[in-house]
Amino acid sequence: MKQVASICGYLGVVLVLLGTYFYATEVVTETSVLLTLFVGIAMIATFAIVEWGMVRDRLELRSTRYGANAAALVVIVIGILSFINLIGVRYSKRIDTTSTERFSLSDLTTNVLADLDTDVHIIGFFRSGEPESGMQFALNDLLNQYQYHSKRITYEFFDPVREPSVARQYNLAQTGTVVFEANGKAEHVTRTNEEAITNALVKVTRGEQKAIYFLEGHGEHNINTTDHIGYSQLRQSLLNQSYTVNSISLLTEMAIPANCNVLIVAGPKKNLLNHEKAAITEYLDRGGRALFMLNPDSPLEQVDLGNMLDPWYITIGDDVVVDPSATGRMIGMGPLAPVVNNFPAHDITRNLTPSVFPGVRSMQAAIASDDTVEIQTIAMTSDRSWAETSLPQSMDEAKEFAPELDPGRDRVGPISVALAITAVPRKLARQDMATLTPQQLALRPDEHEIKTRIVAVGNSTFAANAYFRQWGNGDFVMNAINWLSQEEDLIAIRPKSSDTRLVQISTSQLSSIMIFTVILAPLCVLLLGGVVYWKRR
């Protein structure tokens, strides 16, 4: 009987330890954990009842008391650590100590998560084997950061091979796909970086898709071409943020489409016809939003939009901004490509990094004669810059063009190169709202809240493919469009790609490192051990 009791005691201890392991790892169901612990405790209790005499004698020993004290201290320490861990889990704080904050979400992502008002469920489909298991691990870490900023994010993973029914439910086309569900909509993505995840969140949570129209027909940048002067990267960024992107020619259309949220005039090389200007003016007068990017005049390109923008107190400079500071030279672009780092406070300029404008004219704010127009400079060049007014008049002069500051004619920096205008629409401003009847007001309840918004920039090349990903150029133009379309929560720094830092080591340095780490360091340890051994003898 005593032998059976001893076996029960040993088995009881094993079952209790096994049940604790099951509880900590959650590899089995809760019922199995409770059953294992119950059987283990019952076996230990059986041993204690049968061998009570031996148990009592052991409890009275001094070593037992010391052991019990030690065990109690261990339990107390474990309890304190568990309590601290519990507090850390409930009130966690992430700190990123990397120089580029590569393990932190961008401002754009945190803005989107902060304004998230609907639940989003994310399902990742990855096979168990490599390399998809590594992708799942990286995505799990990234989505954990999303959950840290918003409790509305939930996610889970499935192996499409082991659970084909779930894969069929979501119309899975390939493994490595991540599905986003919200508001009855679903979005499939195959990339697992922050930019793709945030763009998918925007697409499934936005109620309506706002329309962006690019004016064409006058030599503007083409949104479909991928060469260095094309706008394909800007177009793709707009699509990623759930905008619809279209081109419009006012040579064939008589008016701006009614669903146009933002009209973009990107670097026309020819003048607009009168009826085109009239259509754009009518659009702005009724509360339209427009981004004008106008390059400096050249012998081959001379565009005059002054009569269309003058009513909004925008003065287009007949000049080109020159900045002889070392910043432009460091990037190999010279004084005609000023680097702008002076961004006065505005929603558009929030958290912007320096931007480069290769060939930019001044955009000055005239003094508004009424209080229905708010105009503000949003980008200025450095103090060393100036607005060069002596422009070449022929291609031969352009080849030999060497700008020099003329204090009598040229305006000294800082020079304004971008403006943001908010105004009461002129069609509404001319009406006396007090004279409208209640029935008329009921037909137009939000009319008094409509605002015309305009952004005017003295360059269009900065947003082209060759410069879109450089410095903060892409952020600047995207922030301007988001502000114009009243999507202020999307105004932030775009998700950053991880950087790769390399250490250049010469052959001699590599040999020195190998000799020290492979030969000298182990030899020193052996000699030190030999000396210690000799002294102890």
URSUL-V528629 format. One record per pair of residues at least 24 apart in sequence whose ideal C-beta (glycine too) atoms are under 10 Angstrom apart, sorted by the first residue. I is the first residue (numbers start at 1). J is the second residue. Records with the same first field share a line. If there is no record, write none. Layout:
I->J, J
This chain:
1->50, 51
2->47, 50, 51, 54
4->46, 47, 50
5->43, 46, 47, 48, 49, 50, 51, 54
6->47, 50, 51, 54
7->43, 47
8->40, 42, 43, 44, 45, 46, 47, 48, 50, 51
9->43, 44, 45, 46, 47, 48, 50, 51, 55
10->43, 44, 47
11->39, 40, 43, 44, 46, 47
12->39, 40, 41, 42, 43, 44, 45, 46, 47, 48
13->40, 43, 44, 47
14->40, 43
15->39, 40, 41, 42, 43, 44
16->40, 41, 43, 44
92->148
93->148
94->144, 145, 148, 149
96->145
98->498, 499
99->499, 501
100->496, 498, 499, 501
101->496
102->496, 497, 498, 499
103->141, 142, 145, 498
104->145, 194, 496
105->142, 145, 146, 148, 149, 194, 197, 198, 495, 496
106->194, 195, 198, 351, 492, 493, 494, 495, 496
107->350, 351, 475, 491, 492, 493, 494, 495
108->194, 195, 198, 199, 202, 241, 351, 475, 478, 479, 482, 489, 490, 491, 492, 493, 494, 495, 496
109->145, 146, 149, 150, 194, 195, 197, 198, 199, 201, 202, 492, 493, 494, 495
110->145, 146, 148, 149, 150, 198, 492
111->149, 198, 350, 488, 489, 490, 491, 492, 493
112->146, 149, 150, 198, 199, 201, 202, 205, 241, 489, 490, 492
113->145, 146, 147, 148, 149, 150, 151, 152, 153, 198, 201, 489
114->149, 150, 489
115->150, 205, 488, 489, 490
116->146, 149, 150, 151, 152, 153, 182, 201, 205, 489
117->152, 205
118->152, 182, 183, 204, 205, 207
119->150, 151, 152, 153, 154, 181, 182, 183, 205
120->146, 150, 152, 153, 154, 155, 180, 181, 182, 183, 187, 200, 201, 204, 205
121->152, 153, 154, 155, 156, 179, 180, 181, 182, 186, 204
122->146, 147, 153, 154, 155, 156, 157, 178, 179, 180, 181, 182, 187, 189, 197, 200, 201, 204
123->154, 155, 156, 157, 158, 166, 167, 169, 170, 172, 177, 178, 179, 180, 181, 186, 188
124->155, 156, 157, 158, 175, 176, 177, 178, 179, 192
125->157, 158, 159, 160, 161, 163, 166, 167, 170, 172, 173, 174, 175, 176, 177, 178, 179, 188
126->157, 158, 159, 160, 175, 176, 177, 178, 192
127->159, 160, 161, 162, 175, 176
128->159, 161, 162
129->159, 161
131->176
132->159, 160, 175, 176
133->159
135->175, 176, 178, 191, 192
136->176, 178, 192
138->192, 193
139->176, 178, 192, 193, 197
140->192
142->192, 193, 194, 197
143->178, 192, 197
145->194, 197
146->194, 197, 198, 201
150->201
152->182, 205
153->180, 197, 201
154->181
155->180
179->204
180->204, 205
182->206
183->207
187->242
193->495, 496, 497, 498
194->494, 495, 496, 497, 498
195->237, 240, 494, 495, 496, 497
196->240, 495
197->495
198->240, 241, 490, 494, 495
199->237, 239, 240, 241, 242, 495
200->240, 242
201->242
202->240, 241, 242, 243, 487, 489, 490
203->239, 240, 241, 242
204->242
205->242
206->241, 242, 243, 487, 490
207->242
208->242, 244, 259, 261
209->239, 241, 242, 243, 244, 259, 261
210->238, 241, 242, 243, 244, 259, 260, 261, 262, 289, 481, 482, 484, 485, 486, 487
211->243, 244, 245, 246, 257, 258, 259, 260, 261, 262, 263, 485
212->238, 239, 241, 243, 244, 245, 246, 260, 261, 262, 263, 264, 289, 291, 481, 484, 485
213->244, 245, 246, 247, 248, 253, 256, 257, 259, 260, 261, 262, 263, 264, 265, 283, 290
214->238, 245, 246, 247, 248, 262, 263, 264, 265, 266, 291
215->247, 248, 249, 250, 256, 263, 264, 265, 266, 268, 272, 276, 280, 290, 292
216->246, 247, 248, 249, 250, 251, 265, 266, 268
217->247, 248, 249, 250, 251, 252, 268, 270, 272, 273, 276
218->249, 250, 251, 265, 266, 267, 268, 269, 270, 271, 272, 273, 276, 303
219->267, 268, 269, 270, 300, 301, 303
220->247, 264, 265, 266, 267, 268, 269, 270, 293, 460
221->264, 266, 267, 268, 293, 460, 461, 463, 464, 465
222->247, 266, 464
223->247, 264, 266
225->464, 465
226->465
227->464, 465, 466
228->461, 464, 465, 466, 467
229->267, 460, 461, 464, 465, 466, 467
230->464, 465, 466, 468
231->264, 266, 267, 460, 463, 464, 465, 468, 477
232->464, 465, 468
233->463, 464, 465, 466, 467, 468, 469, 474
234->264, 266, 463, 464, 465, 468, 473, 474, 477, 478, 481
236->468
237->463, 468, 469, 474, 475, 477, 478, 481, 494
238->262, 264, 477, 478, 481, 482, 485
240->478, 494
241->478, 481, 482, 485, 487, 490, 494
242->487, 490
243->481, 482, 485, 487, 490
248->279
249->276
250->275, 276, 277, 278, 279, 280
251->275, 276
253->279
254->278, 279
255->279, 280, 282, 283
256->280, 282, 283, 284, 286, 288, 290
257->283
258->283
260->288, 289, 290
261->288, 289, 481, 484, 485, 486, 487
262->288, 289, 290, 291, 453, 455, 480, 481, 482, 483, 484, 485, 486, 487
263->288, 289, 290, 291, 292, 454, 484
264->289, 290, 291, 292, 293, 455, 460, 463, 477, 480, 481, 484
265->290, 291, 292, 293, 294, 303, 305, 308, 456, 460
266->291, 292, 293, 294, 295, 457, 460, 461, 463, 464, 477
267->292, 293, 294, 295, 301, 303, 457, 459, 460, 461, 463, 464
268->292, 293, 294, 295, 301, 303, 305, 460
269->295, 298, 300, 301, 302, 303
270->301, 302, 303
271->302, 303, 304, 305
272->303, 304, 305, 308
274->307
276->308
277->304, 305, 307, 308
278->308
280->305, 308, 309
281->307, 308, 309, 311, 312, 426
282->426, 427
283->452
284->308, 309, 311, 312, 421, 423, 425, 426, 427, 452, 453, 454
285->311, 423, 425, 426, 427, 428, 429, 430, 452
286->425, 426, 427, 428, 450, 452
287->423, 424, 425, 426, 427, 428, 447, 449, 450, 451, 452, 453
288->425, 450, 452, 453, 454, 484
289->451, 452, 453, 454, 455, 481, 483, 484, 485, 486
290->421, 452, 453, 454, 455, 456, 484
291->453, 454, 455, 456, 457, 460, 463, 477, 480, 481, 483, 484
292->316, 363, 419, 454, 455, 456, 457, 458, 460
293->360, 418, 455, 456, 457, 458, 459, 460, 461, 462, 463, 477, 480
294->360, 361, 363, 456, 457, 458, 459, 460
295->320, 357, 358, 359, 360, 361, 457, 458, 459, 460, 461
296->320, 321, 336, 359, 360, 361, 362, 388, 391, 458, 459
297->361, 391, 392, 393
298->359, 391, 392, 393, 395, 398, 401
299->391, 392, 393, 394, 395, 396, 397, 398
300->394, 395, 398
305->456
309->363, 366, 419, 421, 454, 456
310->366
311->373, 423, 426
312->365, 366, 368, 373, 375, 419, 421, 423, 426, 452, 454, 456
313->364, 365, 366, 367, 368, 369, 370, 373, 374, 375, 419, 421, 423, 454
314->363, 364, 365, 366, 375, 419, 421, 454, 456
315->362, 363, 364, 365, 366, 416, 419, 456
316->361, 362, 363, 364, 456, 458
317->360, 361, 362, 363, 364, 387, 388, 389, 411, 415, 416, 417, 458
318->361, 362, 387, 389, 391
319->360, 361, 362, 386, 387, 388, 389, 390, 391, 403, 409, 410, 411, 415, 458
320->359, 360, 361, 362, 386, 387, 388, 389, 390, 391, 392, 401, 403, 458, 459
321->357, 359, 360, 361, 362, 363, 380, 381, 382, 385, 386, 387, 388, 403, 411, 413, 414, 415, 416, 417, 458, 459
322->360, 381, 384, 385, 386, 387, 388, 403, 404, 405, 410, 413, 415
323->357, 360, 381, 382, 383, 384, 385, 386, 413, 414, 415
324->382, 384, 385, 386, 403, 404, 405
325->381, 382, 383, 384, 385, 413
326->384
327->354, 356, 382, 384
328->356, 357, 358, 382, 385
331->356, 358, 470, 471
333->357, 358, 359, 467
334->358
335->384, 385, 386, 388, 402, 403
336->360, 388, 401, 403
337->459, 461, 462, 467
338->379, 380, 381, 382, 384, 385, 413, 414, 415, 417, 459
339->381, 382, 385, 471, 472
340->378, 379, 380, 381, 382, 385, 414, 415, 417, 418, 459, 462, 471, 472, 473, 476
341->379, 380, 381, 382, 471, 472
342->377, 378, 379, 380, 381, 382, 383, 413, 414, 415, 416, 417
343->377, 378, 379, 380, 418, 472, 476, 479
344->376, 377, 378, 379, 380, 416, 418, 420
345->376, 378
346->376, 377, 378, 379, 418, 420, 479, 480, 483, 491
347->378, 420, 479, 480, 482, 483, 488, 491
348->376, 378, 379, 418, 420, 455, 475, 476, 477, 478, 479, 480, 481, 482, 483, 484, 488, 491
349->376, 377, 378, 379, 418, 420, 472, 475, 476, 479, 480, 483, 491
350->475, 479, 483, 488, 491, 492, 493
351->472, 475, 479, 491, 492, 493
352->378, 379, 471, 472, 475, 476, 479, 491, 492, 493
353->471, 472, 473, 475, 476, 493
354->471, 472, 473, 476
355->379, 417, 418, 459, 462, 463, 467, 470, 471, 472, 473, 474, 475, 476, 477
356->459, 461, 462, 467, 470, 471, 472, 473
357->381, 417, 418, 457, 458, 459, 460, 461, 462, 463, 467, 473, 476
358->459, 461, 462, 464, 466, 467, 470, 473
359->458, 459, 460, 461, 462
360->385, 387, 415, 417, 418, 457, 458, 459, 460, 461, 462
361->387, 388, 391, 415, 417, 457, 458, 459
362->386, 387, 388, 389, 411, 413, 415, 416, 417, 418, 458
363->415, 416, 417, 418, 419, 455, 456, 457, 458, 459
364->411, 415, 416, 417, 419, 456, 458
365->416, 419, 420, 421, 456
366->419
368->421, 423
370->423, 424, 429
371->424
372->422, 423, 424, 425, 426, 428, 429, 451, 452
373->421, 422, 423, 424, 426, 429, 452, 454
374->420, 421, 422, 423, 424, 451, 453
375->419, 420, 421, 422, 423, 454, 456
376->416, 418, 419, 420, 421, 422
377->414, 415, 416, 417, 418, 419, 420
378->416, 417, 418, 419, 420, 455, 456, 457, 476, 479, 480, 483
379->414, 415, 416, 417, 418, 419, 420, 457, 458, 459, 476, 480
380->413, 414, 415, 416, 417, 418
381->413, 414, 415, 416, 417
382->413, 414, 415
383->412, 413, 414, 415
384->412, 413, 414
385->411, 412, 413, 414, 415, 417
386->410, 411, 412, 413, 414, 415
387->411, 412, 413, 415, 416, 417, 458
415->458
416->456, 458
417->456, 457, 458, 459, 462
418->455, 456, 457, 458, 459, 476, 480
419->454, 455, 456, 457, 458
420->453, 454, 455, 456, 457, 480, 483, 484
421->451, 452, 453, 454, 455, 456
422->451, 452, 453, 454, 483
423->451, 452, 453, 454
424->448, 450, 451, 452
425->450, 451, 452
426->452
427->452
428->452
451->486
453->480, 483, 484, 485, 486
454->484
455->479, 480, 481, 483, 484
456->480
469->494, 497
